[in-house]
């Protein structure tokens, strides 16, 4: 009779060490699971079943079951995506005594420690191990008894290896074996402990610390057979497909750090995050991780124009169609990154590219040898998190700076204000261009402060030195209520010049 067993590991791991193998020197790990371990596990569960039975079962049935298991041949179908995991090492408490051993020098008594290595195989929970047993001693009665024992088997290997193992039904779709056990070792074969056909009940039930067994190369009643494992499939990253949010115009990320980002470095943070987003979006659109804007075809350029901010002819977009990467500050400290586009909702690829980029740490430091040291982690915020004031549709006639406003044109010459280029004049002109025709009163708040600004790559080579610019906190008072968001001035698409409504 031929039996097929289906074994699953719900936690995705199979912890086991072959007989008398030093875990620190184990080159193979126990894979496939050893038939000897199965015989002993079934025997232990038979005793559990016997305690639960209303009528005491005949011990001879156990010996018949053991004989059928020992005389069977074994083959397996192993999951192609199973992998040997990286060993875990932990210090376990050992004997209690003086530390150090000489009592006079000690002063304390405590537990010693012993370094233990835990080897395991990673087995996907949805990919079972199939056992194929074939022998002449199997009967329907023994098959039913085996099913009762397997039903009670909840761990296999070390106690943390939870398992489910059942006899496969006649209607189950069963794969063909891809691993068999042979007597002679060949190149690449792994040793697997298996029962001898004449193994006795005493051999199977002998404890592992028994003096007759502990010093033997194999336990009494067992033998080494050898398994050639199936070739491993190439590792492939599983593409994470996040849920596509409909009508998504704003994505928010909390900023986490070990060292808080400098408020003057807002643009460095947002521009580097934007660069990471563009890299991910081009990879999704082309399948090429090294794709760049200059190497793209016209159709791809058009598909990503709203994210890049340029059309297929490399000209800047008009009408604020592009995506903006903004920073929200509380008490002058950046706390959120906002990815905003009012003209069109983000599509599925754009949302995924933004989330993939946010999975990386982003540096806010100036370029240099230590630029990789000062990084932040961006944590996506749930859609239930309220939108910041100014993005939520509410209007106000009083708005104040969240981030410093930097005039797009120099307003000073020789320390004196240029005629028609004052901060007030530049703000009023920009508001008029943005169809905000209401009269506005502009109030400068506090002294100027230095902030980094965004310099497009096409202009960076034109200047010998690119430094910071002076920014100014502003309060705007309109004659009528005005809706947001309001962002003005130099680098306003990268976080500077952002305003929020306030109540009077």
Backbone torsions as a table, in degrees:
resi	resn	phi	psi	omega
1	UNK	NA	144.4	179.4
2	UNK	-110.5	130.4	178.2
3	UNK	-117.2	144.0	176.2
4	UNK	-124.0	125.7	178.7
5	UNK	-110.0	140.5	176.4
6	UNK	-111.2	118.6	-177.6
7	UNK	-119.0	130.1	179.3
8	UNK	-120.8	152.3	175.8
9	UNK	-121.2	94.9	-171.6
10	UNK	-58.9	-30.2	-178.9
11	UNK	-89.1	0.8	174.8
12	UNK	80.7	13.6	-179.6
13	UNK	-141.1	145.4	172.5
14	UNK	-121.5	106.8	-179.1
15	UNK	-94.2	121.4	177.1
16	UNK	-166.0	148.2	175.0
17	UNK	-123.7	129.9	179.1
18	UNK	-59.4	161.0	-177.7
19	UNK	-56.5	126.9	174.0
20	UNK	54.8	31.1	176.0
21	UNK	-102.7	129.5	176.1
22	UNK	-68.0	121.5	-178.1
23	UNK	-55.9	-29.9	-179.0
24	UNK	-74.7	-16.8	-178.2
25	UNK	-116.0	12.5	-174.9
26	UNK	-77.2	109.2	-177.2
27	UNK	-83.5	-18.0	-171.4
28	UNK	-112.7	-42.1	-166.4
29	UNK	75.6	158.8	179.2
30	UNK	-81.7	103.6	179.5
31	UNK	-159.9	118.6	5.4
32	UNK	-70.0	166.7	175.5
33	UNK	-57.1	140.5	-171.2
34	UNK	-79.1	138.4	174.4
35	UNK	-58.0	-32.5	178.0
36	UNK	-61.0	-39.2	177.8
37	UNK	-66.1	-37.2	178.7
38	UNK	-64.6	-44.5	-179.3
39	UNK	-60.0	-45.0	-178.7
40	UNK	-68.8	-37.9	178.9
41	UNK	-65.1	-43.3	179.3
42	UNK	-63.7	-39.3	178.8
43	UNK	-62.2	-44.7	179.5
44	UNK	-62.0	-39.3	-179.6
45	UNK	-74.0	-23.0	174.9
46	UNK	-63.4	-40.3	178.8
47	UNK	-65.5	-36.0	176.0
48	UNK	-64.6	-45.4	178.7
49	UNK	-61.7	-38.0	-179.7
50	UNK	-64.5	-37.2	179.0
51	UNK	-69.0	-29.3	-178.4
52	UNK	-83.4	-20.8	-174.7
53	UNK	-70.1	143.4	178.0
54	UNK	-67.3	-36.0	-179.8
55	UNK	-114.3	132.5	-177.5
56	UNK	-61.0	122.0	-177.8
57	UNK	-73.6	163.3	-179.5
58	UNK	-79.2	120.0	178.6
59	UNK	-58.5	-23.0	178.6
60	UNK	-61.9	-29.8	178.7
61	UNK	-65.8	-35.3	176.7
62	UNK	-63.4	-43.5	-179.5
63	UNK	-65.2	-34.6	176.4
64	UNK	-66.9	-40.2	178.6
65	UNK	-65.0	-42.3	178.1
66	UNK	-63.1	-41.2	180.0
67	UNK	-64.5	-40.4	178.9
68	UNK	-63.8	-40.2	178.3
69	UNK	-67.0	-40.4	-177.3
70	UNK	-71.4	-32.2	-177.1
71	UNK	-88.6	-4.1	179.8
72	UNK	-80.1	151.6	169.5
73	UNK	-89.3	152.8	-174.6
74	UNK	-125.3	139.2	171.7
75	UNK	-143.6	165.2	-174.0
76	UNK	-140.3	156.6	161.4
77	UNK	-118.5	108.7	-176.7
78	UNK	-95.4	141.0	178.5
79	UNK	-59.8	134.1	-178.5
80	UNK	-67.9	-24.0	-177.1
81	UNK	-98.4	14.3	173.9
82	UNK	-73.5	142.3	-178.5
83	UNK	-138.0	148.0	172.8
84	UNK	-74.7	124.9	-176.0
85	UNK	-79.4	161.8	175.2
86	UNK	-70.5	128.7	-175.4
87	UNK	-58.3	145.9	174.2
88	UNK	-102.5	136.1	-179.9
89	UNK	-122.0	130.7	-177.7
90	UNK	-139.3	151.3	174.3
91	UNK	-94.9	122.4	178.0
92	UNK	-104.3	147.4	177.4
93	UNK	-65.7	141.2	179.8
94	UNK	-118.1	-144.3	-174.2
95	UNK	-65.3	151.5	179.4
96	UNK	-96.8	131.5	-179.7
97	UNK	-178.6	-168.3	-179.8
98	UNK	-73.8	142.8	176.5
99	UNK	-127.3	112.7	-5.6
100	UNK	-70.1	-179.0	-170.3
101	UNK	-63.8	-30.7	-179.9
102	UNK	-73.9	117.7	-173.5
103	UNK	-59.4	-38.2	-175.5
104	UNK	-66.4	-26.8	-177.9
105	UNK	-96.1	1.2	-167.0
106	UNK	-81.6	-84.9	-175.1
107	UNK	99.2	-25.2	179.1
108	UNK	-140.5	152.9	171.9
109	UNK	-118.7	132.9	-176.7
110	UNK	-155.9	173.8	176.2
111	UNK	-79.5	141.4	169.9
112	UNK	-78.5	176.5	179.2
113	UNK	-128.3	150.6	178.3
114	UNK	-132.4	127.2	-179.7
115	UNK	-78.2	125.1	-178.2
116	UNK	-120.2	135.0	176.4
117	UNK	-107.2	133.3	-178.7
118	UNK	-110.5	111.4	176.8
119	UNK	-97.3	146.7	-177.6
120	UNK	-158.2	164.7	172.0
121	UNK	-113.0	136.2	175.1
122	UNK	-84.8	120.1	-178.1
123	UNK	-126.0	115.6	-179.8
124	UNK	-55.4	133.1	-178.4
125	UNK	-57.4	-28.9	-178.1
126	UNK	-87.8	0.3	-179.3
127	UNK	-114.3	98.4	-176.2
128	UNK	-75.6	159.6	167.8
129	UNK	-94.1	128.3	-180.0
130	UNK	-103.7	127.6	176.4
131	UNK	-103.1	136.2	176.6
132	UNK	-119.7	110.2	-179.6
133	UNK	-109.7	134.7	178.8
134	UNK	-139.8	125.8	-179.4
135	UNK	-162.2	162.2	-176.7
136	UNK	-87.9	-12.4	-173.9
137	UNK	-89.0	-3.9	-176.4
138	UNK	-76.5	135.3	173.5
139	UNK	-126.0	169.2	178.4
140	UNK	-62.0	-34.2	179.5
141	UNK	-67.2	-42.6	178.7
142	UNK	-69.0	-34.0	177.5
143	UNK	-62.9	-42.5	178.6
144	UNK	-66.6	-37.6	177.9
145	UNK	-65.9	-41.0	177.3
146	UNK	-61.7	-39.9	179.4
147	UNK	-61.2	-39.6	178.5
148	UNK	-64.6	-39.5	179.8
149	UNK	-69.0	-42.7	-179.9
150	UNK	-65.5	-33.5	179.7
151	UNK	-60.4	-30.0	-177.6
152	UNK	-94.7	0.9	-179.8
153	UNK	-85.8	108.0	-177.4
154	UNK	-109.8	-12.8	172.8
155	UNK	-141.1	156.1	-173.6
156	UNK	-148.9	120.6	-170.5
157	UNK	95.5	-145.5	175.7
158	UNK	-68.9	159.4	-166.2
159	UNK	-60.7	-22.2	-178.5
160	UNK	-81.5	-4.3	-179.5
161	UNK	-89.9	89.6	176.6
162	UNK	-74.2	145.9	-176.1
163	UNK	-147.8	160.5	168.0
164	UNK	-129.2	125.4	-179.6
165	UNK	-136.1	131.2	-176.5
166	UNK	-141.1	158.5	171.0
167	UNK	-78.5	128.7	-178.1
168	UNK	-69.2	139.8	178.4
169	UNK	-79.4	169.8	-177.3
170	UNK	-69.1	-22.6	-178.9
171	UNK	-93.7	-1.8	-178.6
172	UNK	-74.8	138.9	175.3
173	UNK	-79.3	113.5	-171.9
174	UNK	-111.8	129.7	177.8
175	UNK	-76.3	172.5	177.1
176	UNK	-88.4	151.3	179.9
177	UNK	-61.7	143.4	174.8
178	UNK	-125.5	9.7	179.5
179	UNK	-152.7	124.5	178.4
180	UNK	-123.0	162.6	179.7
181	UNK	-105.1	132.4	-178.8
182	UNK	-127.9	163.7	-176.7
183	UNK	-77.0	-37.0	-173.3
184	UNK	-101.1	140.5	-178.6
185	UNK	-82.8	135.2	177.0
186	UNK	-121.9	174.4	-178.8
187	UNK	-61.0	130.8	178.0
188	UNK	83.2	-2.5	-179.1
189	UNK	-79.2	147.2	-179.8
190	UNK	-110.9	137.7	179.2
191	UNK	-70.4	138.8	179.7
192	UNK	-133.8	125.4	-177.4
193	UNK	-77.7	124.3	-176.3
194	UNK	-130.4	155.3	-179.3
195	UNK	-77.8	148.0	169.2
196	UNK	-74.8	152.9	-179.1
197	UNK	-63.6	-30.1	-178.1
198	UNK	-100.9	21.5	178.8
199	UNK	-61.1	135.8	-177.9
200	UNK	-94.1	169.6	177.9
201	UNK	-63.2	-38.2	177.8
202	UNK	-63.3	-38.9	178.4
203	UNK	-61.7	-45.3	-174.5
204	UNK	-68.9	-37.1	-174.6
205	UNK	-93.2	4.7	-179.0
206	UNK	-69.8	135.7	179.2
207	UNK	-72.2	153.9	-174.1
208	UNK	-73.2	-15.8	177.8
209	UNK	-97.4	11.8	177.7
210	UNK	-65.2	132.5	-177.7
211	UNK	-56.7	-30.7	-179.5
212	UNK	-72.8	-17.7	-174.7
213	UNK	-109.9	-31.2	-166.9
214	UNK	-65.4	-28.6	-176.6
215	UNK	-96.1	0.2	-176.5
216	UNK	-86.5	149.9	177.8
217	UNK	-65.4	-31.6	172.9
218	UNK	-135.5	149.4	179.0
219	UNK	-68.1	153.7	177.3
220	UNK	-55.5	134.3	179.1
221	UNK	89.3	3.9	-177.2
222	UNK	-125.4	168.0	178.9
223	UNK	-150.7	161.1	174.2
224	UNK	-92.0	125.4	165.7
225	UNK	-113.9	172.5	-171.3
226	UNK	-129.8	137.8	-176.3
227	UNK	-120.7	132.2	171.4
228	UNK	-96.4	110.9	-176.2
229	UNK	-72.7	151.4	178.2
230	UNK	-65.9	151.1	179.3
231	UNK	-62.3	142.8	-179.2
232	UNK	-78.5	139.2	173.8
233	UNK	-73.8	153.5	179.8
234	UNK	-64.0	137.0	179.7
235	UNK	-69.2	133.1	178.2
236	UNK	-132.1	137.4	178.0
237	UNK	-72.5	131.5	176.1
238	UNK	-80.7	121.6	-177.9
239	UNK	-69.4	124.3	178.2
240	UNK	-82.3	123.5	-179.1
241	UNK	-109.7	96.7	-179.1
242	UNK	-70.9	161.1	178.7
243	UNK	-65.7	132.4	-179.1
244	UNK	-83.4	118.8	180.0
245	UNK	-88.3	124.1	179.1
246	UNK	-75.7	147.5	178.2
247	UNK	52.5	46.5	-177.8
248	UNK	-95.7	108.2	178.2
249	UNK	-106.8	-15.9	-177.2
250	UNK	-137.9	130.7	172.8
251	UNK	-122.9	131.3	-174.6
252	UNK	-114.7	145.0	179.2
253	UNK	-136.7	127.4	172.2
254	UNK	-74.5	146.2	-179.3
255	UNK	-100.4	118.5	176.1
256	UNK	-110.5	143.3	-175.1
257	UNK	-152.0	161.3	164.8
258	UNK	-93.6	-38.1	173.9
259	UNK	-119.8	122.6	-175.2
260	UNK	-62.3	136.8	178.2
261	UNK	-67.3	143.8	177.9
262	UNK	-69.7	136.0	-179.1
263	UNK	-60.5	-28.7	-179.5
264	UNK	-75.3	-9.0	-177.0
265	UNK	-100.1	17.5	-176.1
266	UNK	-55.7	-46.1	-175.6
267	UNK	-67.4	-35.9	176.5
268	UNK	-61.3	-39.5	-179.8
269	UNK	-67.5	-49.2	-176.9
270	UNK	-69.2	-38.0	-178.5
271	UNK	-69.3	-34.9	177.4
272	UNK	-71.8	-36.1	174.7
273	UNK	-64.7	-42.0	176.7
274	UNK	-59.4	-42.2	178.1
275	UNK	-60.4	-40.1	178.2
276	UNK	-66.5	-38.0	178.4
277	UNK	-63.6	-44.7	180.0
278	UNK	-63.3	-39.2	177.5
279	UNK	-60.3	-45.5	180.0
280	UNK	-67.5	-38.5	-178.5
281	UNK	-67.2	-42.4	177.7
282	UNK	-64.5	-36.2	177.7
283	UNK	-65.5	-41.7	178.9
284	UNK	-65.7	-37.1	-177.4
285	UNK	-76.2	-31.9	-173.3
286	UNK	-111.9	-20.1	-173.4
287	UNK	77.0	6.6	-178.0
288	UNK	-114.5	115.9	-177.6
289	UNK	-68.1	-18.3	-178.9
290	UNK	-101.5	11.5	-177.8
291	UNK	-62.9	138.7	177.2
292	UNK	-128.8	162.3	-177.3
293	UNK	-58.7	-41.3	-175.4
294	UNK	-67.9	-22.0	-177.9
295	UNK	-98.7	2.1	-176.2
296	UNK	-81.8	150.3	171.8
297	UNK	-76.9	167.7	-175.1
298	UNK	-63.5	-38.2	-178.1
299	UNK	-64.9	-39.6	178.9
300	UNK	-70.1	-39.1	178.0
301	UNK	-59.7	-41.0	178.7
302	UNK	-65.4	-35.0	-177.9
303	UNK	-69.1	-27.3	-176.7
304	UNK	-110.7	10.3	-174.2
305	UNK	-59.5	-41.4	-176.9
306	UNK	-67.2	-24.8	177.3
307	UNK	-84.7	-38.4	-178.1
308	UNK	-76.5	-36.8	-176.9
309	UNK	94.0	9.2	178.1
310	UNK	-133.5	148.8	178.0
311	UNK	-83.8	-175.6	-175.7
312	UNK	-64.5	-20.4	179.0
313	UNK	-94.8	12.2	176.4
314	UNK	71.7	23.7	178.0
315	UNK	-101.6	142.1	-180.0
316	UNK	-60.4	144.7	178.2
317	UNK	-74.7	149.2	177.3
318	UNK	-104.3	157.2	173.1
319	UNK	80.2	22.4	177.7
320	UNK	53.1	45.3	176.0
321	UNK	-81.7	-17.7	-171.3
322	UNK	-78.7	165.7	177.4
323	UNK	-80.7	140.4	-179.8
324	UNK	-116.3	138.7	179.5
325	UNK	-112.6	105.6	-170.7
326	UNK	-114.5	162.0	177.1
327	UNK	-121.3	134.6	175.9
328	UNK	-105.1	130.6	-175.2
329	UNK	-116.3	147.1	171.7
330	UNK	-124.5	122.2	-177.4
331	UNK	55.2	38.4	177.2
332	UNK	79.2	1.5	-177.5
333	UNK	-109.2	125.3	177.5
334	UNK	-62.0	125.8	179.9
335	UNK	-121.1	-21.0	179.7
336	UNK	-140.1	150.5	166.8
337	UNK	-107.1	131.5	179.5
338	UNK	-114.7	128.2	173.3
339	UNK	-108.2	114.4	-167.8
340	UNK	-129.0	138.0	169.1
341	UNK	-147.7	116.8	-176.9
342	UNK	-86.7	-22.7	-173.1
343	UNK	-74.8	-38.1	-176.3
344	UNK	-149.6	142.5	178.8
345	UNK	-67.8	151.9	176.2
346	UNK	-68.7	134.2	176.5
347	UNK	-84.0	-178.1	-173.9
348	UNK	-62.8	-44.0	-179.3
349	UNK	-64.9	-40.0	-179.8
350	UNK	-66.3	-41.6	177.5
351	UNK	-62.9	-42.3	-179.8
352	UNK	-67.0	-40.2	179.2
353	UNK	-62.3	-40.0	179.3
354	UNK	-64.8	-42.3	179.9
355	UNK	-69.1	-38.2	177.8
356	UNK	-64.4	-40.7	178.7
357	UNK	-66.3	-35.5	-179.8
358	UNK	-69.0	-16.6	178.3
359	UNK	-73.6	-12.5	177.8
360	UNK	-93.6	154.2	170.0
361	UNK	-76.1	142.8	-176.6
362	UNK	-118.3	130.4	-179.2
363	UNK	-86.2	142.9	175.5
364	UNK	-113.8	3.4	-177.2
365	UNK	-81.9	159.8	174.6
366	UNK	-67.5	156.3	-179.9
367	UNK	-59.2	137.9	-179.1
368	UNK	160.1	-175.1	-175.4
369	UNK	-65.8	-25.9	-177.1
370	UNK	-105.1	14.7	-176.3
371	UNK	-65.7	-24.2	-179.7
372	UNK	-82.1	-8.1	-175.9
373	UNK	-82.8	-28.0	-173.8
374	UNK	-107.0	94.2	-175.2
375	UNK	-127.7	159.9	174.5
376	UNK	-125.2	159.2	175.3
377	UNK	-109.8	131.9	-179.7
378	UNK	-99.9	124.4	-176.5
379	UNK	-110.6	116.8	-179.3
380	UNK	-60.9	137.0	177.8
381	UNK	-98.6	142.6	-178.6
382	UNK	-63.5	153.9	-179.7
383	UNK	-63.8	-17.6	178.9
384	UNK	-77.5	-13.0	177.5
385	UNK	-67.1	128.6	-177.8
386	UNK	-59.7	148.0	174.5
387	UNK	-69.7	149.0	178.8
388	UNK	-63.7	154.0	176.8
389	UNK	-55.8	136.9	-177.3
390	UNK	101.0	-25.1	176.4
391	UNK	-102.8	-8.2	-172.7
392	UNK	-92.5	9.4	176.7
393	UNK	89.8	-8.6	-179.9
394	UNK	-81.2	149.9	-177.9
395	UNK	-117.3	164.2	-179.3
396	UNK	-159.5	159.2	174.9
397	UNK	-98.6	-3.1	178.9
398	UNK	-125.1	122.4	-179.0
399	UNK	-129.9	143.8	178.7
400	UNK	-132.8	160.0	-174.1
401	UNK	-66.7	136.7	165.6
402	UNK	-94.4	-40.1	176.4
403	UNK	-129.8	155.4	-174.8
404	UNK	-60.7	143.4	174.1
405	UNK	-89.5	130.1	176.9
406	UNK	-115.0	119.9	179.9
407	UNK	-59.8	135.8	178.6
408	UNK	-67.3	-23.7	177.4
409	UNK	-118.8	147.7	179.0
410	UNK	-63.7	127.6	-178.3
411	UNK	-100.9	-3.0	178.5
412	UNK	-120.8	145.2	173.3
413	UNK	-142.4	117.2	-176.8
414	UNK	64.2	28.4	179.1
415	UNK	84.0	-3.7	-179.7
416	UNK	-111.5	149.3	-177.4
417	UNK	-73.3	132.5	179.1
418	UNK	-73.9	142.3	-179.3
419	UNK	-66.8	128.6	178.7
420	UNK	77.3	0.8	-177.9
421	UNK	-121.3	20.9	177.4
422	UNK	-65.5	163.8	177.9
423	UNK	-58.7	-40.6	179.5
424	UNK	-62.5	-46.5	-179.6
425	UNK	-61.9	-43.0	-177.1
426	UNK	-67.5	-38.6	178.5
427	UNK	-65.4	-44.3	-179.2
428	UNK	-63.5	-42.0	178.8
429	UNK	-61.9	-43.1	-178.3
430	UNK	-66.9	-38.4	177.6
431	UNK	-64.5	-36.5	177.4
432	UNK	-67.1	-39.1	177.3
433	UNK	-64.4	-26.8	-179.5
434	UNK	-95.1	22.4	173.1
435	UNK	65.6	26.8	173.0
436	UNK	-107.5	91.9	-171.7
437	UNK	-90.6	-2.0	-178.8
438	UNK	-67.8	145.9	175.6
439	UNK	-63.2	143.6	-177.0
440	UNK	-135.2	140.1	173.7
441	UNK	-103.2	125.1	-175.1
442	UNK	-107.5	125.1	179.9
443	UNK	-120.0	127.3	177.2
444	UNK	-85.0	130.2	-175.7
445	UNK	-113.1	113.9	174.2
446	UNK	76.2	176.8	-178.6
447	UNK	-76.8	160.4	175.8
448	UNK	-64.1	159.0	177.1
449	UNK	-140.2	148.5	-176.9
450	UNK	-84.0	133.9	178.4
451	UNK	-138.8	152.4	174.5
452	UNK	-75.5	147.3	178.4
453	UNK	-123.2	162.6	179.4
454	UNK	-86.7	129.4	176.1
455	UNK	-118.8	114.7	179.4
456	UNK	-56.3	148.1	-177.4
457	UNK	-59.7	-34.0	-178.4
458	UNK	-66.9	-16.9	-179.7
459	UNK	-107.0	-14.4	-173.2
460	UNK	-62.3	-34.4	-176.0
461	UNK	-77.0	-10.3	-178.1
462	UNK	-80.9	-14.2	-175.3
463	UNK	-116.9	135.2	178.8
464	UNK	-71.3	-30.5	-178.9
465	UNK	-139.3	131.3	177.3
466	UNK	-116.2	106.1	-178.4
467	UNK	-108.1	-168.1	176.9
468	UNK	-80.8	166.6	176.0
469	UNK	-121.1	156.9	179.6
470	UNK	-82.1	127.7	177.4
471	UNK	-110.5	161.1	-174.9
472	UNK	-137.6	132.4	172.2
473	UNK	-77.2	137.9	-169.6
474	UNK	-130.5	150.8	168.0
475	UNK	-124.2	128.7	-179.6
476	UNK	-110.3	130.1	177.5
477	UNK	-122.9	110.5	-179.2
478	UNK	-91.6	155.8	177.6
479	UNK	-74.4	-21.4	178.0
480	UNK	-132.8	161.9	-179.3
481	UNK	-67.5	135.8	-175.6
482	UNK	-125.7	139.4	177.4
483	UNK	-90.3	161.3	-178.7
484	UNK	-110.5	-169.0	0.2
485	UNK	-77.6	152.7	177.2
486	UNK	-116.0	123.1	174.3
487	UNK	-143.3	128.0	-169.5
488	UNK	-133.5	156.5	169.4
489	UNK	89.8	-170.0	-179.3
490	UNK	-64.1	137.1	177.5
491	UNK	59.9	29.0	-179.5
492	UNK	-69.3	-19.6	175.2
493	UNK	-84.7	-1.1	-179.4
494	UNK	-122.2	17.0	170.3
495	UNK	114.0	-14.3	179.5
496	UNK	-88.4	158.9	176.0
497	UNK	66.2	29.7	178.9
498	UNK	-91.3	137.3	-177.9
499	UNK	-120.0	157.7	174.1
500	UNK	-133.2	150.6	178.9
501	UNK	-75.6	146.4	176.9
502	UNK	-134.3	153.0	177.3
503	UNK	-90.4	146.5	-177.3
504	UNK	-80.7	NA	NA
